[in-house]
Amino acid sequence: MTIGAELEAQILRYYRVEKWRCGAIARQLRVHRGTVQRVLAQAGLPRIGAVQRASQIEAYLPFIHETLKKFPSLTASRLYAMVYERGYRGSHHHFRHLISLYRPRPVPEAYLRLRTLPGEQAQVDWASFGHLQIGRARRPLIAFVMVLSWSRQIYLRFFLDARMDSFLAGHAGAFEAWSGVPSVLLYDNLRSAVLERQGDAIRFHPTVLAFAAHHRYEPRPVAVARGNEKGRVERAIRFVRESFFAARRFTDLDDLNAQAAIWCAGPAAERPCREEPMITVREAFGHEQPSLLTLPENPYPCELLLAVKVGKTPYVRFDLNDYTIPYTHVRRTLTVRADPRRLRILDGADLLATHKRSYDRGAQIEIAAHIDALVARKREARHHRGLDHLARAAPASRTLMLHAAERGGNLGNITTHLLRLLDRYGPAELQAAIEETLASDAAPHPNPVRLALERRREARQAPPPVTLILPEHVRNKDTLVTPHRLDIYDQLAGGADEHA
C-alpha cells in the first residue's frame, strides 16, 4: 500500500513521541499493520514493546547475500529450494517476502542529454499500427518514421510490409520531402539495416550500405539497450499515435498516406521546437534545411529484387498472388523487381511483363495477351480455361460438372452452354440457378439450369435477355471473295459453238 508523506509523518510521530505500539497506530490511522511496520523499518526504528526474536533466515543470510551477489536475477523459488536443502524450514511465502527485502537493487543510471547540430542527424524506426483487411488478405499496417534530431521535423509514411523495398522507399520519400539528406542516420538495430552484431562489431545489410553510399550519409546503429540515444524518434512515434492515428478514418492506404503528409506539413510542424522553444518546428526546419546534404542527381532504384521459379503454368507467385507471364518462359528462373506500386518480371535483361502490385491473397493478376496466346497455342486449353472462369463466377458449377462426369456427360458441350448462360444472366443468377438444380435432383445438364433461370426471371418480371451473338452469315458478310477468271467461260462457250 502506498501512503502519502503526511500519513508517514503521523506514523513516525505517534511511534517516536507518543510511544504507541504498531497495532494502536494501525487502528487509529486505519492502515494495515504491515504498512506501519514498513514505515518504521524504512526509518531504521526498532519495534517498541516487542521482543526481538531471531529469524530462521538469519543463519542463511551470508549464503543468500553471496548467491544474490553472483546471480542477482535468481528467482526466490529456486533460492528457497537451495536453502531448504541446507536445513531452512520456514514458510515459502514468507521467504519470498524476505528475499524481496534482501535482493540487491540495480544502481540507477544517469544519462546526459544528447545534442546535435542542424543537419547533422536523423533517427529512423518502424512502428506497428495494427492490420488492414485487403480482400482476403490481412496485411500488417506499419509506419516508417524519420525525424530530424535538431528541428524535430517528422516524415511519416505507412506501408503494408517492412521489406527492403518499403524501407528504401521510406528513406527516398523523406529525402525528397526535405530536399536534402542528413549527415548521419541513426537506426535501432533494425533487421532491415543490421544483419548481425557481436559486441561492437556490426554487419550492415549490403543494400543499405549501397543506398547510404549513393546518398553520402553515414548509417549508425544505436548501442544495445540504450533507448536514450533514439529518444527523438520514439517520442515522434508516440506523438503520431496520440495526435494523428488515434480515431483516424481512412478509406485505403493511399488516403492514409495523403492525410499523413498533410499532418506532417501542418499540425506536426506547428508544435514548438525542443531545441529552440521560442520557434516552431517549421521555422527550425527552415534554418536546418540548408545544412542538409544535397540530393544525388540520379535516384537510387528502391525496388525489391527476387529470383522466382516458374512452374508449368504461365504464372509467377509473389507475395501471396499470381502474375501472368508469356507461356514461352515457363519452367525457368526469372527475376521479379517490385516496388510498393508495381511489379516487373524479367528474364535477364528482357522485360516480360509489368503488373500493378496487388496486396490481396490468392488473386490472379492477368494480362489477356498472355492467356490468349497460350489458348491459341493449345486449343484444348480452352475447355479448362472455361471451367476456371465458371468456377470463379459460379462456384456451384464445379459440383454440377462432377455429377455430369459421373454420368458420362459431354463436359465441353456443358461448359459452352453454361458460359453462354453466364454471359446472358450474370454470375449471381447462374450460381442461384445451379444451386436450385442441384437441390432438385435434376439431371446435371444446362437445360434444367436454363429453365431455373427463366423461372427466376419471370418471378422478377424482368425482360428476357438479349443475345449479342450475331448469326454466322451476318458476321461473314464482309468476307473477301476472290472472283474466278471469266476467260474460262469464254473458252467453254467457244468450244461449244465449234462443236455445233
C-alpha positions in Angstrom: 0.0 0.0 0.0 1.4 3.4 -1.0 0.8 6.2 1.6 1.4 9.9 1.5 4.1 11.9 3.2 1.7 13.4 5.7 0.4 10.0 6.8 4.0 8.7 7.1 4.9 11.6 9.3 2.0 10.9 11.6 3.1 7.3 12.0 6.6 8.3 12.9 5.4 10.9 15.4 3.0 8.6 17.2 5.7 6.0 17.4 8.6 8.2 18.5 6.8 10.8 20.6 3.6 9.2 21.8 5.3 5.7 22.1 2.3 4.0 20.5 2.5 0.4 19.5 2.2 -0.7 15.9 -1.3 -2.1 16.4 -2.6 1.1 18.0 -1.2 3.2 15.2 -2.7 0.9 12.6 -6.2 1.0 14.2 -6.3 4.8 14.8 -5.0 5.7 11.3 -7.0 2.9 9.6 -4.0 1.4 7.8 -2.6 -2.1 7.7 -0.2 -3.2 10.5 2.3 -4.2 7.9 2.3 -0.7 6.4 3.2 0.8 9.8 6.0 -1.8 10.2 7.3 -1.0 6.8 7.4 2.8 7.5 9.3 2.2 10.8 11.7 -0.3 9.1 12.5 2.3 6.4 13.2 4.9 9.1 15.5 2.4 10.9 13.5 2.4 14.1 13.3 -0.7 16.3 9.9 -2.0 17.4 8.9 -0.8 20.9 7.5 -3.2 23.4 8.2 -6.3 21.4 10.8 -9.0 22.0 13.2 -9.1 19.1 13.4 -12.8 18.2 15.9 -14.2 15.9 14.5 -15.2 12.5 15.2 -18.6 10.9 16.6 -16.9 7.8 19.4 -15.1 9.7 21.6 -18.2 9.7 21.4 -18.4 5.9 21.8 -14.7 5.2 25.6 -15.0 4.3 24.8 -17.7 1.8 21.8 -15.7 0.4 23.8 -12.5 0.1 26.7 -14.3 -1.6 24.4 -16.1 -4.0 22.4 -13.0 -4.9 25.6 -11.1 -5.5 26.7 -13.6 -8.1 23.2 -14.1 -9.6 21.1 -11.0 -9.0 18.1 -12.3 -11.1 17.9 -15.7 -9.4 14.2 -16.4 -8.6 13.1 -16.7 -5.0 11.6 -20.1 -5.7 15.0 -21.5 -6.8 16.7 -19.8 -3.9 14.2 -21.3 -1.4 15.0 -24.8 -2.8 18.7 -24.2 -2.2 18.3 -23.0 1.4 15.8 -25.8 2.1 18.4 -28.3 1.1 20.6 -26.7 3.7 18.1 -27.0 6.5 15.8 -24.0 6.3 12.2 -24.9 7.2 10.4 -21.5 7.1 7.3 -20.8 5.0 7.8 -20.4 1.3 5.6 -17.3 1.1 7.4 -15.6 4.0 10.8 -16.5 2.4 9.7 -14.8 -0.8 8.8 -11.7 1.1 12.1 -11.6 2.9 14.1 -12.1 -0.3 12.4 -9.1 -1.8 14.0 -7.1 1.0 17.5 -8.6 0.7 17.7 -8.7 -3.1 20.2 -6.1 -4.3 18.7 -3.2 -6.3 20.3 -2.1 -9.5 22.0 1.3 -9.3 20.0 3.8 -11.4 21.9 5.1 -14.4 22.1 8.8 -15.2 22.0 10.0 -18.8 23.3 13.1 -20.4 21.1 15.0 -22.8 22.3 14.4 -26.3 22.5 17.5 -28.5 23.1 17.7 -32.2 23.8 20.3 -34.8 21.4 21.4 -37.6 21.5 18.9 -40.4 23.8 16.5 -38.5 21.5 13.6 -37.6 18.1 12.0 -38.2 16.6 8.9 -36.5 14.7 6.1 -38.2 12.4 3.4 -36.9 9.4 1.2 -37.8 6.2 1.3 -35.8 3.2 -1.2 -35.9 -0.3 0.2 -36.2 -2.4 -3.0 -36.3 -3.7 -4.6 -39.6 -5.6 -3.8 -42.7 -8.0 -6.2 -44.4 -7.5 -6.1 -48.2 -9.7 -8.6 -49.9 -8.9 -12.0 -48.5 -5.5 -10.8 -47.0 -4.9 -9.4 -43.6 -1.9 -7.1 -44.0 0.1 -5.5 -41.2 0.0 -1.7 -41.2 3.5 -0.4 -40.5 4.6 3.2 -40.3 8.0 4.4 -41.4 9.1 7.3 -39.2 12.1 9.5 -39.7 12.7 12.6 -37.6 15.4 15.3 -37.8 17.2 15.4 -34.4 17.6 19.2 -34.3 14.4 20.7 -35.7 12.2 17.6 -34.9 10.7 17.7 -38.4 8.8 14.4 -38.9 8.4 12.3 -42.1 5.6 9.7 -41.9 4.6 7.1 -44.4 2.6 3.9 -44.0 3.4 0.5 -45.7 1.9 -2.9 -45.7 5.2 -4.7 -45.0 8.7 -4.0 -43.7 10.6 -5.4 -46.7 13.7 -3.7 -48.1 11.8 -2.0 -50.9 9.5 -0.3 -48.4 12.4 0.6 -46.2 14.3 2.3 -49.0 11.1 3.9 -50.4 10.6 5.5 -46.9 14.1 6.9 -47.0 13.7 8.2 -50.5 10.4 9.8 -49.7 11.9 11.6 -46.6 14.9 12.9 -48.6 12.6 14.2 -51.4 10.2 15.9 -48.9 13.1 17.6 -47.1 15.1 18.3 -50.4 18.2 17.1 -48.6 19.9 14.3 -46.7 21.1 14.3 -43.0 24.8 13.5 -42.5 24.1 10.6 -40.1 21.1 8.3 -39.9 20.6 6.5 -36.6 19.0 3.0 -36.6 17.7 1.0 -33.7 19.4 -2.3 -34.7 16.6 -2.9 -37.3 16.7 -6.1 -39.2 16.3 -4.1 -42.3 19.6 -2.4 -41.6 21.7 -4.6 -39.2 22.2 -8.2 -40.2 24.4 -9.2 -37.3 26.0 -7.7 -34.2 28.7 -9.1 -31.9 29.6 -6.6 -29.3 30.9 -3.5 -31.1 31.3 -5.5 -34.4 28.4 -4.7 -36.7 27.5 -6.2 -40.1 25.2 -3.9 -42.1 22.8 -5.0 -44.8 24.7 -4.6 -48.2 21.7 -2.9 -49.8 21.6 -0.3 -47.0 25.3 0.3 -47.4 24.9 0.8 -51.1 22.0 3.1 -50.6 23.9 5.1 -48.0 26.9 5.4 -50.2 24.7 6.7 -53.0 23.3 9.4 -50.8 26.6 10.0 -49.0 25.3 9.7 -45.4 26.6 7.5 -42.6 24.4 4.7 -41.2 24.9 4.3 -37.5 23.1 1.9 -35.1 22.4 2.8 -31.5 24.1 0.9 -28.7 22.3 -2.1 -27.4 19.7 -1.3 -24.6 20.3 2.4 -25.0 16.9 3.9 -25.7 18.0 7.4 -24.8 20.1 7.5 -28.0 17.0 7.3 -30.1 14.5 9.1 -27.9 13.6 11.6 -30.6 12.1 9.0 -32.9 10.5 7.2 -30.0 8.7 10.4 -28.9 7.8 11.1 -32.6 6.1 7.7 -32.8 4.2 8.3 -29.6 3.2 11.7 -31.0 2.0 10.0 -34.2 -0.1 7.5 -32.2 -1.7 10.1 -30.0 -2.1 13.1 -32.3 -2.5 11.6 -35.7 -3.6 8.0 -35.8 -6.0 7.9 -32.8 -9.6 7.8 -34.1 -8.4 8.4 -37.7 -10.7 7.3 -40.5 -9.4 6.5 -44.0 -10.5 4.5 -47.0 -7.3 2.9 -48.1 -3.5 3.1 -47.8 -3.2 6.0 -50.3 -5.8 8.0 -48.4 -4.0 7.4 -45.1 -0.6 8.5 -46.6 -2.2 11.6 -48.1 -3.6 12.5 -44.6 -0.2 11.8 -43.0 1.6 14.2 -45.5 -0.9 16.9 -44.7 -0.5 16.3 -40.9 3.3 16.4 -41.1 3.2 19.7 -43.0 0.5 21.2 -40.8 -0.2 20.3 -37.1 3.1 18.4 -36.6 5.2 21.4 -38.0 3.4 23.9 -35.8 4.4 22.5 -32.4 7.3 24.2 -30.5 10.8 23.1 -31.3 12.6 21.3 -28.4 16.0 22.8 -29.2 14.6 26.4 -29.7 11.3 26.6 -27.7 10.7 30.2 -29.0 10.2 29.0 -32.6 8.1 26.3 -34.2 9.3 23.1 -35.9 8.5 24.6 -39.3 10.7 27.6 -38.6 13.5 25.4 -37.1 13.4 23.2 -40.2 13.8 26.4 -42.4 17.0 27.0 -40.5 18.2 23.4 -40.7 17.3 22.6 -44.4 20.3 24.5 -45.9 22.6 22.3 -43.7 21.4 19.1 -45.2 23.4 17.2 -47.9 22.3 17.8 -51.5 20.3 15.0 -53.2 22.2 13.0 -55.9 21.3 13.7 -59.5 20.1 10.2 -60.3 17.7 8.4 -57.9 18.6 5.1 -56.3 16.4 2.1 -57.5 14.3 1.4 -54.5 13.0 -2.0 -55.7 12.9 -5.5 -54.2 14.9 -7.9 -56.3 13.9 -11.5 -56.0 14.5 -14.7 -58.0 11.5 -16.9 -58.6 10.9 -20.3 -60.2 8.1 -20.7 -62.7 6.2 -23.9 -62.9 4.3 -25.3 -65.9 1.6 -22.7 -65.8 2.4 -19.1 -67.0 2.2 -17.5 -63.6 4.8 -16.1 -61.2 3.9 -16.4 -57.5 4.9 -13.3 -55.5 3.6 -12.1 -52.1 0.6 -14.5 -52.0 -0.6 -13.7 -55.5 0.0 -14.9 -59.1 1.1 -12.8 -62.0 1.0 -13.9 -65.7 4.0 -14.1 -68.0 4.3 -15.3 -71.6 3.8 -19.0 -71.9 7.2 -19.4 -73.6 9.0 -18.7 -70.4 7.6 -21.4 -68.1 9.8 -23.7 -66.1 12.5 -21.1 -65.8 14.0 -18.9 -63.0 13.0 -15.3 -63.6 13.7 -12.1 -61.7 11.0 -10.0 -60.0 11.6 -6.3 -59.4 8.9 -4.9 -57.1 8.2 -1.5 -55.5 5.1 -0.6 -53.4 3.0 0.1 -56.5 4.2 -2.0 -59.5 5.9 -5.3 -60.3 8.1 -6.1 -63.2 9.1 -9.6 -64.3 12.4 -10.0 -66.2 14.3 -12.8 -67.9 17.9 -11.5 -67.6 17.7 -8.0 -69.2 14.5 -8.7 -71.1 11.3 -7.3 -69.6 8.5 -9.9 -69.8 5.6 -8.2 -68.0 4.6 -5.2 -65.9 1.8 -5.6 -63.4 0.1 -3.4 -60.8 1.1 -4.8 -57.5 -1.7 -6.5 -55.6 -1.9 -6.8 -51.8 -4.8 -9.3 -51.9 -4.4 -13.0 -51.2 -4.8 -15.7 -53.9 -5.5 -13.2 -56.7 -4.6 -13.8 -60.3 -3.4 -10.7 -62.0 -3.5 -11.4 -65.7 -2.6 -9.8 -69.0 -5.1 -11.0 -71.5 -2.5 -11.4 -74.3 -0.6 -13.9 -72.2 -3.5 -16.2 -71.8 -4.9 -15.7 -75.3 -1.6 -16.7 -76.8 -1.5 -19.9 -74.8 -5.1 -20.7 -75.7 -4.3 -20.2 -79.4 -1.3 -22.4 -79.0 -3.2 -25.3 -77.3 -6.8 -25.5 -78.3 -7.5 -28.0 -75.6 -6.7 -25.4 -73.1 -9.9 -23.5 -73.9 -12.0 -26.1 -72.1 -10.0 -25.8 -68.9 -10.0 -22.1 -69.2 -13.8 -22.1 -69.5 -14.0 -24.3 -66.4 -11.8 -21.9 -64.4 -13.9 -19.0 -65.5 -17.1 -20.8 -64.5 -15.6 -21.9 -61.1 -14.7 -18.3 -60.2 -18.0 -16.8 -61.4 -20.3 -19.6 -60.1 -18.6 -22.0 -57.6 -21.6 -24.4 -57.7 -20.7 -25.2 -61.3 -17.9 -27.5 -60.0 -20.4 -29.8 -58.3 -22.6 -29.8 -61.4 -19.6 -30.8 -63.6 -18.6 -33.6 -61.2 -22.1 -35.0 -61.4 -22.1 -34.7 -65.2 -18.7 -36.5 -65.4 -20.1 -39.4 -63.3 -22.9 -39.8 -65.7 -20.6 -39.6 -68.8 -21.8 -36.2 -70.0 -20.1 -34.1 -72.6 -18.2 -31.7 -70.4 -17.1 -29.5 -73.3 -20.7 -29.0 -74.5 -22.0 -28.3 -70.9 -19.2 -25.8 -70.4 -20.0 -24.0 -73.6 -23.7 -23.7 -72.7 -23.1 -22.6 -69.2 -20.7 -19.9 -70.4 -23.5 -18.6 -72.7 -25.9 -18.6 -69.8 -23.3 -16.7 -67.7 -23.0 -14.0 -70.3 -26.8 -13.6 -70.6 -27.9 -13.8 -66.9 -24.8 -12.9 -64.9 -22.8 -14.8 -62.2 -25.2 -14.3 -59.3 -28.2 -15.6 -61.2 -26.3 -18.6 -62.6 -25.0 -19.5 -59.2 -28.5 -19.5 -57.8 -29.9 -21.5 -60.7 -27.2 -24.2 -60.4 -27.8 -24.5 -56.7 -31.6 -24.8 -57.4 -30.9 -27.5 -60.0 -28.6 -29.5 -57.7 -31.2 -29.3 -54.8 -34.0 -30.6 -57.1 -32.0 -33.7 -58.1 -32.5 -32.8 -61.8 -30.1 -34.1 -64.4 -26.7 -32.3 -64.4 -27.4 -30.6 -67.7 -27.6 -27.0 -68.9 -31.3 -27.4 -69.7 -32.6 -27.5 -66.1 -30.3 -24.6 -65.3 -31.7 -22.6 -68.2 -35.3 -23.4 -67.0 -34.4 -22.3 -63.5 -33.0 -19.1 -64.8 -36.2 -18.4 -66.8 -38.4 -19.1 -63.7 -36.3 -16.7 -61.6 -36.5 -14.1 -64.4 -40.3 -14.4 -64.7 -40.7 -14.2 -60.9 -38.8 -10.9 -61.0 -40.8 -9.8 -64.1 -37.6 -8.9 -65.8 -37.4 -8.7 -69.7 -35.8 -11.7 -71.5 -32.0 -11.3 -72.0 -31.0 -10.1 -75.4 -28.2 -12.1 -77.1 -25.5 -10.2 -78.6 -24.2 -13.1 -80.7 -24.9 -12.3 -84.4 -25.7 -15.1 -86.9 -22.8 -16.6 -88.8 -23.9 -15.3 -92.2 -24.2 -11.8 -90.8 -20.7 -12.0 -89.3 -19.3 -13.3 -92.6 -21.0 -10.7 -94.9 -17.7 -8.7 -95.2 -15.6 -11.8 -96.1 -13.3 -11.1 -99.0 -14.3 -13.3 -102.0 -11.8 -13.9 -104.9 -13.6 -13.9 -108.3 -12.9 -16.6 -110.9 -11.3 -15.7 -114.3 -14.1 -15.0 -117.0 -12.0 -16.1 -119.9 -12.5 -19.7 -118.8 -16.2 -19.4 -119.5 -15.4 -17.8 -123.0 -13.3 -20.8 -123.8 -16.1 -23.2 -122.8 -18.6 -21.3 -124.8 -16.4 -21.1 -127.9 -15.7 -24.8 -127.8 -19.4 -25.5 -127.8 -20.1 -23.3 -131.0 -17.3 -25.1 -133.0 -18.8 -28.4 -132.0 -22.2 -27.4 -133.2 
